[in-house]
Amino acid sequence: MVDRLGEIRRDSAAVAALWPEAVVLGIDDKGRMPMTGVDVPDPWGMSTDVILGRRPSAADSTPAARLTLVAAQGPYDPERHWLLGRDGERVVFATPVSELSSGYTLREAGPLLPVAESELVAMAAALAAWHRVEAHCPTCGTRTAVAAGGTCRWCPSCEKDLFPRTDPAIIVAITDADDRLLLARQGVWATGRHSVLAGFVEAGEALEQAVHREVLEESGLQVEDVTYFGSQPWPFPRSIMLGFRARALTTDIRVDGEEIVSGRWFTRDDLLADVGDGSVVLPGEASIAFRLIRNWLDGTPD
């Protein structure tokens, strides 16, 4: 886990003192960062070999990819140099760069990186997107200044701190009384792509309420036994995915035909066969959707 150095972020001199010996991760406007050891033409297709046992999951194998970090150069600029934290012996900053000729996003390369480096990439992606589009105060419109090592912006007119917004979204693996798993397809996805249901939490809504509402809206199903599974930062551009499992009270799937174009119950044999022949493509291994599906497929309790 990365030490985010929260105890010194408000001390601008202390943050600046870290710069000369730090390493820097560049990120372009497309959220791509330089990495080595990555060969991922389609992040969705990565999960196929794991599900079918042709390669170990990233959690069970030596990381194949590494970030390309460069030594800090020039004077420290708090507007462009954002402190990510300490990873072992190295202090890492992120900085915006011009479009990379070769780079990868968290979605593409996350599962191939060591855990700490994947965390650095998630933080860099979230901060870069936020600083790029929200440089002005939402209350008065004044240009704000970067503060707290990049994790905050300060409005000199309102005299208030502004922080990155994180939009909560739920994602849920639904099984029926026969332990079949519901997978669905969005209309904008490529042919064959399937996943579990997900959606954003609405204002004034508890997470469990969001699960019931989204499932009913997207599949026509009613569920019970909603239990928390885990979470994942999902900076595309600023979400956190909160994973759940639930049991269906009904099995008659009714999709809206627009956002969700199809839904289907799968047995484990069904899923393995369809993934094997290519008719079903699962979410990439970087996603909590993959973890939920793999958890069900393995029959593990958590």
Secondary structure in CASP SS format (residue, H / E / C, confidence):
PFRMAT SS
TARGET T0000
AUTHOR 0000-0000-0000
METHOD secondary structure of the structure
MODEL  1
M C 1.00
V C 1.00
D E 1.00
R C 1.00
L C 1.00
G C 1.00
E C 1.00
I C 1.00
R C 1.00
R C 1.00
D C 1.00
S H 1.00
A H 1.00
A H 1.00
V H 1.00
A H 1.00
A H 1.00
L H 1.00
W H 1.00
P H 1.00
E H 1.00
A C 1.00
V E 1.00
V E 1.00
L E 1.00
G E 1.00
I E 1.00
D C 1.00
D C 1.00
K C 1.00
G C 1.00
R C 1.00
M E 1.00
P C 1.00
M E 1.00
T E 1.00
G C 1.00
V C 1.00
D C 1.00
V C 1.00
P C 1.00
D C 1.00
P C 1.00
W C 1.00
G C 1.00
M H 1.00
S H 1.00
T H 1.00
D H 1.00
V H 1.00
I H 1.00
L C 1.00
G C 1.00
R C 1.00
R C 1.00
P C 1.00
S C 1.00
A H 1.00
A H 1.00
D H 1.00
S C 1.00
T C 1.00
P C 1.00
A C 1.00
A C 1.00
R E 1.00
L E 1.00
T C 1.00
L C 1.00
V E 1.00
A E 1.00
A C 1.00
Q C 1.00
G C 1.00
P C 1.00
Y C 1.00
D C 1.00
P C 1.00
E C 1.00
R C 1.00
H C 1.00
W E 1.00
L E 1.00
L E 1.00
G E 1.00
R E 1.00
D E 1.00
G C 1.00
E C 1.00
R E 1.00
V E 1.00
V E 1.00
F E 1.00
A E 1.00
T E 1.00
P E 1.00
V C 1.00
S C 1.00
E C 1.00
L C 1.00
S C 1.00
S C 1.00
G C 1.00
Y E 1.00
T C 1.00
L H 1.00
R H 1.00
E H 1.00
A H 1.00
G H 1.00
P H 1.00
L H 1.00
L C 1.00
P C 1.00
V H 1.00
A H 1.00
E H 1.00
S H 1.00
E H 1.00
L H 1.00
V H 1.00
A H 1.00
M H 1.00
A H 1.00
A H 1.00
A H 1.00
L H 1.00
A H 1.00
A H 1.00
W H 1.00
H H 1.00
R H 1.00
V H 1.00
E C 1.00
A C 1.00
H E 1.00
C C 1.00
P C 1.00
T C 1.00
C C 1.00
G C 1.00
T C 1.00
R E 1.00
T C 1.00
A E 1.00
V E 1.00
A E 1.00
A H 1.00
G H 1.00
G H 1.00
T C 1.00
C E 1.00
R E 1.00
W E 1.00
C E 1.00
P C 1.00
S C 1.00
C C 1.00
E C 1.00
K E 1.00
D E 1.00
L E 1.00
F C 1.00
P C 1.00
R C 1.00
T C 1.00
D E 1.00
P E 1.00
A E 1.00
I E 1.00
I E 1.00
V E 1.00
A E 1.00
I E 1.00
T E 1.00
D C 1.00
A C 1.00
D C 1.00
D C 1.00
R C 1.00
L E 1.00
L E 1.00
L E 1.00
A E 1.00
R E 1.00
Q E 1.00
G C 1.00
V C 1.00
W C 1.00
A C 1.00
T C 1.00
G C 1.00
R E 1.00
H C 1.00
S E 1.00
V C 1.00
L E 1.00
A E 1.00
G E 1.00
F E 1.00
V C 1.00
E C 1.00
A C 1.00
G C 1.00
E C 1.00
A C 1.00
L H 1.00
E H 1.00
Q H 1.00
A H 1.00
V H 1.00
H H 1.00
R H 1.00
E H 1.00
V H 1.00
L H 1.00
E H 1.00
E H 1.00
S H 1.00
G C 1.00
L C 1.00
Q C 1.00
V E 1.00
E E 1.00
D E 1.00
V E 1.00
T E 1.00
Y E 1.00
F E 1.00
G E 1.00
S E 1.00
Q E 1.00
P E 1.00
W E 1.00
P C 1.00
F C 1.00
P C 1.00
R C 1.00
S E 1.00
I E 1.00
M E 1.00
L E 1.00
G E 1.00
F E 1.00
R E 1.00
A E 1.00
R E 1.00
A E 1.00
L C 1.00
T C 1.00
T C 1.00
D C 1.00
I C 1.00
R C 1.00
V C 1.00
D C 1.00
G C 1.00
E C 1.00
E C 1.00
I E 1.00
V E 1.00
S E 1.00
G E 1.00
R E 1.00
W E 1.00
F E 1.00
T C 1.00
R H 1.00
D H 1.00
D H 1.00
L H 1.00
L H 1.00
A H 1.00
D H 1.00
V H 1.00
G H 1.00
D H 1.00
G C 1.00
S C 1.00
V C 1.00
V E 1.00
L C 1.00
P C 1.00
G C 1.00
E C 1.00
A C 1.00
S C 1.00
I H 1.00
A H 1.00
F H 1.00
R H 1.00
L H 1.00
I H 1.00
R H 1.00
N H 1.00
W H 1.00
L H 1.00
D H 1.00
G C 1.00
T C 1.00
P C 1.00
D C 1.00
END
